[in-house]
Amino acid sequence: MASEACAAARALVASAHRITVLTGAGVSTDSGIPDFRGPDGLWTRDADAGLGATLDAYLSDPAVRRRSWRAKLDSPVWTAKPNAAHLALVELERSGRLRTVVTQNIDGLHQKAGSDPHRVLELHGTLHATVCLGCGATGPMRDALKRVADGEQEPDCPRCRGILKSATVSFGQELDGEVLRRARLAALDCDVLLVAGTSLSVQPAAGLVPLAAKAGAQVIICNAEPTPYDSVAAVVLHEPVADVLPDLSSVPPSGGGRFSSWGDPSTWS
């Protein structure tokens, strides 16, 4: 990476004291997990595949639920391994500069790579757990998938026999309020927001970018395609994230300067 933009990104990371990272599906594609909206994305190739991610369709149509469970059984998530992008963020964390990883991904690869689970905020939930839409009971996804593998087309809640789904946030479903609050705080409380592998087309995740910029953070966006928020970024990189993140994580801190936190927005009057 020798471009002027890459050099500018390296300089920003070198001078950063508190870095927040926002990641999307593009960070996991090198692990064999396809993205959703890219040129070869899951929903681009098969429009019906997105129905299982829509709460109303999932609730109202047993066929959608059955298809969703079959797809989960064969998901590449279960065999995926962290790639260079995930590992780079672990190194950035160990350098003492990475504050939080806010991810739209549901695959758990940040934690699998070695990121501190307390520093990873899963905005859209996790595929590794289930939740009952009736009583709210949660459980491990592996238990539900064993039932599917044993012949159940649609496993129900073991407690109340209600509709069971993955503990992921579907379209039409609200994000966890506490997770979102912590994500917004992380966007406000950083001097660099590093955005990697996301089209920034889904709210409220995308809204973290202008929030950070208005609070004074320098924004670096690395994504294969342009995003709606490129204009607010200090640096935009159209390079592979598996190349960019290791390069940026290797930049030593330059030291100097001061950084003042905005603090917890819930305490503002």
PAVEX-858929 format. One record per residue (C-alpha): x, y, z; residue number from 1. Coordinates in steps of 0.5 Angstrom, whole numbers. Layout:
<pts>
- u  v  w  pos
- X  Y  Z  NUM
...
</pts>
This chain:
<pts>
- u  v  w  pos
- 0  0  0  1
- 4  6  -3  2
- -2  11  -5  3
- -2  18  -2  4
- -9  16  1  5
- -6  10  5  6
- 0  14  7  7
- -5  19  10  8
- -9  13  14  9
- -3  11  17  10
- -1  18  19  11
- -8  18  23  12
- -7  12  26  13
- 0  13  28  14
- -3  20  32  15
- -9  16  35  16
- -10  15  42  17
- -17  12  42  18
- -19  8  36  19
- -26  5  35  20
- -27  0  29  21
- -34  -1  25  22
- -34  -7  21  23
- -38  -10  16  24
- -39  -16  12  25
- -33  -15  8  26
- -29  -16  13  27
- -31  -24  13  28
- -31  -25  6  29
- -24  -27  6  30
- -26  -33  11  31
- -31  -36  6  32
- -37  -32  9  33
- -41  -28  3  34
- -43  -21  4  35
- -50  -19  3  36
- -51  -14  -2  37
- -44  -14  -6  38
- -44  -16  -14  39
- -43  -23  -12  40
- -47  -22  -5  41
- -52  -27  -2  42
- -58  -23  -3  43
- -56  -21  -10  44
- -55  -28  -13  45
- -62  -30  -9  46
- -67  -25  -7  47
- -71  -30  -4  48
- -65  -31  1  49
- -67  -25  5  50
- -74  -27  7  51
- -71  -30  13  52
- -68  -24  15  53
- -75  -20  15  54
- -78  -21  22  55
- -85  -21  19  56
- -84  -26  13  57
- -81  -30  19  58
- -86  -30  23  59
- -92  -31  18  60
- -89  -36  13  61
- -87  -43  16  62
- -84  -44  9  63
- -79  -38  10  64
- -77  -41  17  65
- -76  -48  15  66
- -71  -45  9  67
- -68  -41  14  68
- -66  -47  19  69
- -64  -51  13  70
- -59  -45  11  71
- -57  -44  18  72
- -55  -52  18  73
- -50  -51  12  74
- -48  -44  14  75
- -40  -43  12  76
- -40  -39  19  77
- -39  -46  23  78
- -32  -48  19  79
- -30  -40  18  80
- -23  -38  21  81
- -21  -31  22  82
- -17  -28  17  83
- -12  -23  17  84
- -17  -17  18  85
- -19  -20  24  86
- -12  -22  27  87
- -10  -14  25  88
- -15  -12  30  89
- -13  -16  35  90
- -6  -13  34  91
- -9  -6  34  92
- -12  -8  41  93
- -6  -10  44  94
- -2  -4  42  95
- -7  0  47  96
- -10  4  42  97
- -16  0  40  98
- -22  2  44  99
- -28  -2  41  100
- -30  -6  35  101
- -37  -5  33  102
- -39  -10  28  103
- -45  -11  24  104
- -43  -18  23  105
- -46  -24  27  106
- -41  -29  26  107
- -37  -28  32  108
- -30  -28  28  109
- -27  -22  32  110
- -28  -26  38  111
- -25  -32  35  112
- -19  -28  33  113
- -18  -26  40  114
- -21  -19  41  115
- -23  -18  48  116
- -31  -20  48  117
- -32  -14  52  118
- -29  -9  47  119
- -34  -13  41  120
- -41  -10  40  121
- -45  -14  36  122
- -50  -9  33  123
- -54  -14  29  124
- -53  -20  35  125
- -50  -27  34  126
- -51  -33  30  127
- -49  -37  35  128
- -55  -37  40  129
- -62  -37  39  130
- -68  -34  42  131
- -75  -35  43  132
- -80  -30  40  133
- -85  -32  45  134
- -82  -33  52  135
- -75  -30  50  136
- -71  -36  53  137
- -64  -36  50  138
- -60  -42  48  139
- -54  -44  44  140
- -55  -45  37  141
- -52  -52  37  142
- -57  -55  40  143
- -63  -52  35  144
- -58  -54  29  145
- -57  -61  32  146
- -65  -62  32  147
- -65  -60  25  148
- -60  -65  23  149
- -64  -70  27  150
- -70  -69  22  151
- -74  -63  25  152
- -75  -58  20  153
- -77  -52  25  154
- -74  -53  32  155
- -79  -50  37  156
- -78  -47  44  157
- -76  -52  49  158
- -79  -48  54  159
- -86  -46  51  160
- -86  -49  44  161
- -86  -42  41  162
- -82  -40  35  163
- -75  -40  35  164
- -70  -36  31  165
- -63  -34  31  166
- -61  -29  36  167
- -59  -24  30  168
- -63  -17  29  169
- -68  -18  23  170
- -71  -13  19  171
- -77  -10  23  172
- -73  -12  29  173
- -70  -7  34  174
- -63  -7  36  175
- -61  -8  43  176
- -62  -1  46  177
- -56  -2  51  178
- -51  -5  45  179
- -53  1  41  180
- -52  6  47  181
- -45  3  48  182
- -44  4  40  183
- -46  11  40  184
- -41  12  46  185
- -35  9  42  186
- -37  13  36  187
- -37  20  40  188
- -31  18  45  189
- -25  16  39  190
- -21  21  36  191
- -21  16  30  192
- -26  12  27  193
- -24  6  22  194
- -29  4  18  195
- -28  -3  14  196
- -32  -7  10  197
- -39  -4  10  198
- -43  -1  5  199
- -46  4  10  200
- -53  3  8  201
- -56  0  14  202
- -58  5  20  203
- -57  6  25  204
- -50  3  24  205
- -49  8  18  206
- -51  13  23  207
- -45  12  27  208
- -40  15  22  209
- -43  22  22  210
- -44  22  29  211
- -36  21  30  212
- -34  26  25  213
- -39  31  28  214
- -36  30  35  215
- -29  31  32  216
- -26  24  30  217
- -22  23  24  218
- -26  18  19  219
- -22  13  15  220
- -27  9  11  221
- -24  2  7  222
- -29  -1  3  223
- -29  -4  -4  224
- -35  0  -7  225
- -36  8  -5  226
- -41  9  1  227
- -46  14  2  228
- -41  17  8  229
- -35  18  4  230
- -36  25  4  231
- -35  26  11  232
- -29  21  11  233
- -22  24  12  234
- -19  18  8  235
- -23  13  3  236
- -19  7  1  237
- -22  2  -4  238
- -17  -3  -2  239
- -18  -10  0  240
- -19  -10  8  241
- -15  -16  9  242
- -9  -12  6  243
- -11  -5  9  244
- -12  -7  17  245
- -6  -11  17  246
- -2  -5  15  247
- -5  0  19  248
- -4  -4  25  249
- 3  -5  24  250
- 4  3  25  251
- 7  5  31  252
- 4  10  35  253
- 7  17  34  254
- 6  20  41  255
- 4  27  43  256
- -2  31  43  257
- -8  30  48  258
- -15  27  47  259
- -21  30  51  260
- -27  25  51  261
- -34  27  50  262
- -36  23  56  263
- -43  18  56  264
- -48  21  52  265
- -53  19  57  266
- -51  24  62  267
- -51  30  58  268
- -57  35  60  269
</pts>
